[in-house]
Amino acid sequence: MMTKIPSGGAGSCGGLVEYLEKEVAGLWFDRQQELLAGHQVVVEIDQNKKNLGRQDDKYYQLILAPSQAELAHIGSDPEKLQAFTRAAMEQYAQNFGKGIESKDLVWFAKVEHSRSYDHTDRIVQLGEQERGVPKAGDQTHIHVLVSRTENLKQYREGKENGQHERKNPYHLSPKTNHKATTKGPVVGGFERNAFSQRVEQTFDQEFGYERPLTQSFQFLHCMKYGDELAKEKMQRQALQEAQKRVQQPQDALVADAFPSVKLTPERDVAADLRDQLSEAFEQKDVNELSKALATAQAERERQQQIEEARKQALAAKLAEQQKVEQQQKLAPKEEEQQNKPRISRGLRR
């Protein structure tokens, strides 16, 4: 899961909305509505501002980009992506520490399905890929535009109803450097790392996604910013978790299918995983670590199919043996039954 807050805008959001209409016009949604037109988005966000200077940001853009594994888990279902976005915006509101909810914001979102390489991609920086080339695979992601000023309609209604006595509405910037401050002119703040983790956890809880450590914000952030000791510790945890993920279901499968058969190196799928992950770990290569995990998981599935076929073959063989044994048991009885009448007839003579 990638969560980015790349930019804000000091003027109208019209230009950005027009750009985001490049795949298909319309289809914007918010907390309650769907199928909104781009011009509605522009009007709502541009008008929702108060007490901001000419150079101050009036709105911000968020990008929520599930990984291909996460998208596959939910089948890239548009309704699930909308539900996820709405839950993520609840986390966005809560992360300011001001006791507000998504209904206190003015935001609109749009789902896009393609992405291209740009200057921020490492492969472009290394000169191995040209800019503008479409990325392969499912690239579905969500753009969210959110006003910096809290929902003025909700603010005014709250003030009239005595829910608050604030003289001015909140100005909510996710780019602030304040983090949970309790004193001074700014109370609250915005912890961007915490927000990224909350978005990730929201997806997992919403859709029952079992996230490997190597796909977590905690792991990726540590690999990018942590010191060598922290990186080594995190990689060891990832290695241990990966071994456990693969070994447990495989051991259970073999034990159920063949209780009298002990695991050998040929049947131990986790051995493959250990070799590949250990090599990646020694090289401290996160990409190789992820590739090794994916390869080992694919091998596990292949081995499971082999074990299932072997189990079925064994069951068929046992059934055949039982059938033969049953026939052998019945044969003497049938012969005895056939001989009884003959003996009886002989006695009557």
C-alpha positions in Angstrom: 0.0 0.0 0.0 1.4 3.4 -1.0 0.0 6.5 0.6 1.3 9.8 -0.8 0.5 13.5 -0.2 2.4 14.9 -3.1 1.1 18.4 -3.4 -1.2 21.2 -2.4 -2.6 24.0 -4.5 -2.8 27.8 -3.8 -5.3 28.5 -6.6 -8.3 26.7 -8.1 -8.3 22.9 -8.3 -9.8 23.1 -11.8 -6.5 22.3 -13.6 -5.9 19.2 -11.5 -9.5 18.0 -11.9 -9.2 18.5 -15.7 -6.0 16.4 -15.7 -7.6 13.6 -13.6 -10.4 13.4 -16.2 -7.9 12.0 -18.7 -9.1 8.4 -18.5 -12.8 9.1 -18.3 -14.9 12.2 -17.4 -16.9 12.3 -14.2 -17.2 9.3 -11.9 -16.1 11.3 -8.9 -17.4 10.3 -5.4 -17.4 11.6 -1.9 -18.5 10.5 1.6 -22.1 9.8 0.5 -22.4 10.5 -3.3 -21.3 8.8 -6.5 -21.1 9.6 -10.2 -20.3 13.3 -9.6 -19.1 15.5 -12.4 -15.8 17.2 -12.4 -17.3 20.7 -12.4 -19.1 19.9 -9.2 -15.8 19.0 -7.6 -14.2 22.3 -8.6 -17.1 24.4 -7.4 -17.3 22.7 -4.0 -13.6 22.8 -3.2 -12.9 26.2 -4.6 -15.8 27.8 -2.6 -14.9 26.1 0.6 -12.2 28.5 1.9 -12.0 31.2 4.5 -9.2 33.3 6.1 -6.5 32.0 3.8 -3.9 34.2 2.1 -3.3 34.2 -1.7 -0.2 32.0 -1.4 -1.7 29.6 1.1 -2.6 26.1 -0.1 -6.4 25.9 -0.5 -6.5 22.1 -1.1 -4.4 19.0 -1.1 -4.1 15.9 -3.1 -3.8 12.4 -1.6 -3.0 9.2 -3.6 -4.0 5.8 -2.2 -2.3 3.1 -4.3 -2.9 -0.5 -3.2 -0.3 -3.0 -4.4 -1.1 -5.6 -7.1 -1.4 -8.2 -4.4 -3.9 -6.1 -2.5 -5.9 -5.4 -5.6 -6.0 -9.1 -6.5 -7.3 -9.8 -3.0 -10.3 -7.6 -3.6 -10.6 -8.2 -7.3 -10.1 -4.5 -8.0 -13.8 -4.2 -7.1 -14.9 -0.5 -7.6 -17.3 -0.7 -4.7 -14.6 -2.0 -2.3 -12.2 0.7 -3.5 -14.8 3.3 -2.7 -15.5 1.8 0.7 -11.8 1.7 1.4 -11.4 5.4 0.4 -14.2 6.5 2.7 -12.7 4.6 5.6 -9.2 6.0 4.8 -10.7 9.6 4.8 -12.1 8.9 8.3 -8.5 8.1 9.3 -7.3 11.3 7.6 -9.8 13.4 9.7 -8.9 11.6 13.0 -5.2 12.0 12.4 -5.4 15.8 12.9 -6.2 15.2 16.6 -9.0 17.7 16.6 -11.9 15.4 17.2 -13.3 15.8 13.7 -14.7 13.2 11.3 -14.9 12.8 7.5 -18.2 14.7 7.5 -16.3 17.7 8.7 -14.2 17.7 5.5 -14.9 18.6 1.9 -13.3 15.9 -0.3 -13.8 14.1 -3.6 -12.1 11.0 -5.0 -11.6 9.4 -8.4 -10.3 5.9 -9.3 -7.7 5.6 -12.1 -6.5 2.4 -13.6 -3.2 3.2 -15.3 0.2 4.7 -14.3 3.3 5.6 -16.2 7.0 5.8 -15.2 8.1 9.3 -14.1 11.2 11.0 -12.6 10.4 9.6 -9.1 10.9 6.0 -10.2 14.3 4.6 -9.3 14.5 2.7 -12.6 14.0 6.0 -14.5 16.7 7.7 -12.3 19.1 4.9 -13.2 18.4 5.4 -16.9 17.0 1.9 -17.3 13.5 3.0 -18.3 12.1 6.0 -20.2 9.6 8.4 -18.7 6.0 8.1 -19.9 6.0 4.4 -20.5 2.9 2.7 -19.0 3.5 0.4 -16.1 2.6 -3.3 -16.4 0.0 -5.1 -14.4 -3.0 -3.8 -12.5 -2.2 -0.1 -11.6 -5.5 0.9 -10.1 -5.2 3.7 -7.6 -7.3 6.5 -6.1 -6.8 10.3 -6.2 -8.4 12.3 -3.4 -8.8 16.1 -3.5 -9.5 17.6 0.0 -10.1 21.2 1.0 -7.7 22.7 3.5 -10.6 24.4 5.2 -13.0 22.3 7.2 -16.5 21.9 5.8 -17.9 25.4 6.2 -21.5 24.2 6.1 -20.9 21.8 9.0 -18.8 24.5 10.8 -21.7 27.1 10.6 -24.3 24.6 11.6 -22.2 23.4 14.6 -21.8 27.0 15.7 -25.5 27.8 15.5 -26.4 24.6 17.4 -23.9 25.4 20.1 -21.7 22.4 19.3 -18.6 24.6 19.4 -17.6 28.2 20.0 -14.7 28.5 17.6 -14.4 31.9 16.0 -12.8 30.5 12.8 -13.0 27.2 11.0 -10.1 24.7 11.2 -7.4 25.0 8.5 -6.2 21.4 8.1 -2.8 20.8 6.5 -1.4 17.3 6.1 2.0 18.9 5.3 2.4 20.5 8.7 5.4 19.6 10.8 3.3 19.7 14.0 2.6 16.3 15.5 0.1 16.0 18.3 1.1 19.4 19.9 -0.9 20.5 22.9 0.4 24.0 23.4 0.8 27.1 21.2 -1.2 28.5 18.3 -1.4 25.1 16.6 -3.0 22.3 18.5 -2.9 18.8 17.1 -1.0 18.3 13.9 -0.6 15.5 11.3 1.6 12.5 11.7 2.1 11.3 8.1 3.8 8.0 9.0 0.9 7.2 11.4 -1.6 8.0 8.7 0.1 5.7 6.2 0.0 2.9 8.8 -3.6 3.6 9.6 -4.6 3.4 6.0 -2.8 0.1 5.6 -4.5 -1.3 8.7 -7.8 0.0 7.5 -7.4 -2.1 4.3 -6.4 -5.2 6.2 -9.3 -5.0 8.6 -11.9 -4.0 6.0 -11.0 -6.9 3.7 -9.4 -9.5 5.9 -6.0 -9.1 4.2 -3.1 -11.0 5.8 -0.2 -8.7 5.1 3.3 -10.1 5.0 5.8 -8.0 6.9 7.7 -7.2 3.7 4.5 -5.5 2.4 4.1 -3.3 5.5 4.8 0.4 5.8 6.9 -0.5 8.9 9.2 -2.7 6.9 9.6 -0.5 3.9 10.1 2.7 5.9 12.8 0.9 8.0 14.5 -0.3 4.9 14.6 3.2 3.5 15.4 5.3 6.6 16.5 2.9 9.3 20.1 2.4 10.5 21.9 -0.8 9.6 21.1 -2.4 13.0 17.3 -1.7 12.5 17.4 -3.0 9.0 19.1 -6.2 10.0 16.6 -6.8 12.8 13.6 -6.1 10.4 15.0 -8.4 7.7 15.5 -11.2 10.3 11.9 -10.8 11.4 10.7 -10.9 7.7 12.8 -14.1 7.2 11.3 -15.8 10.2 7.8 -14.8 9.3 8.2 -16.0 5.7 9.5 -19.4 6.8 6.6 -19.8 9.3 4.0 -18.8 6.6 5.3 -21.4 4.2 6.3 -24.2 6.6 3.1 -24.5 8.7 0.5 -25.1 6.0 2.9 -27.5 4.2 3.6 -29.5 7.3 -0.1 -29.7 8.1 -0.9 -30.9 4.5 1.7 -33.6 4.4 0.8 -34.8 8.0 -2.8 -35.1 7.1 -2.2 -36.9 3.8 0.6 -39.1 4.9 0.7 -39.6 8.7 3.4 -42.3 8.4 5.7 -40.3 6.0 8.4 -38.0 7.4 9.3 -34.8 5.6 12.5 -35.1 3.5 14.5 -32.3 1.9 12.8 -33.2 -1.4 9.3 -32.6 0.2 10.4 -29.6 2.3 9.2 -26.6 0.4 10.4 -24.2 3.1 14.0 -25.3 2.4 13.8 -23.6 -0.9 12.5 -20.5 0.8 15.2 -20.5 3.4 17.9 -20.7 0.8 16.5 -17.9 -1.3 15.6 -15.6 1.6 18.9 -16.2 3.3 20.8 -15.2 0.2 18.6 -12.0 -0.2 19.1 -11.3 3.5 22.8 -11.5 3.3 22.8 -9.2 0.4 20.4 -6.8 2.3 18.4 -6.6 -1.0 14.7 -5.8 -0.2 13.6 -6.4 -3.8 15.3 -9.8 -4.0 13.8 -10.6 -0.6 10.3 -9.9 -2.0 11.0 -11.8 -5.2 12.3 -14.8 -3.2 9.2 -14.8 -1.1 6.9 -14.7 -4.2 8.9 -17.6 -5.8 8.8 -19.7 -2.7 5.1 -19.2 -2.3 4.5 -20.2 -5.9 6.6 -23.3 -5.3 4.5 -24.0 -2.2 1.3 -24.0 -4.3 2.9 -26.3 -6.8 4.0 -28.7 -4.1 0.5 -28.6 -2.5 -1.0 -29.7 -5.8 1.5 -32.5 -6.1 0.7 -33.6 -2.5 -3.0 -33.5 -3.2 -2.6 -35.6 -6.3 -0.4 -38.0 -4.3 -3.0 -38.1 -1.6 -5.8 -38.9 -4.1 -3.7 -41.6 -5.7 -2.9 -43.2 -2.3 -6.6 -43.1 -1.4 -7.5 -44.8 -4.6 -4.9 -47.4 -4.0 -6.0 -48.1 -0.5 -9.6 -48.3 -1.7 -8.6 -50.9 -4.3 -6.7 -52.9 -1.7 -9.6 -52.9 0.6 -11.8 -54.1 -2.2 -9.5 -56.9 -3.0 -9.2 -57.9 0.7 -13.0 -57.8 1.0 -13.4 -60.1 -2.0 -10.8 -62.5 -0.6 -12.7 -62.6 2.8 -16.0 -63.3 1.0 -14.6 -66.0 -1.3 -14.4 -68.8 1.4 -17.9 -68.0 2.7 -19.4 -68.2 -0.7 -17.7 -71.5 -1.4 -19.0 -72.8 2.0 -22.5 -71.7 1.1 -22.3 -73.5 -2.2 -21.1 -76.7 -0.6 -23.8 -76.9 2.1 -26.7 -78.0 -0.1 -24.6 -80.7 -1.6 -23.8 -82.1 1.9 -27.4 -81.9 2.8 -28.5 -83.8 -0.2 -25.9 -86.4 0.4 -27.1 -87.0 3.9 -30.7 -87.4 2.7 -29.6 -90.2 0.4 
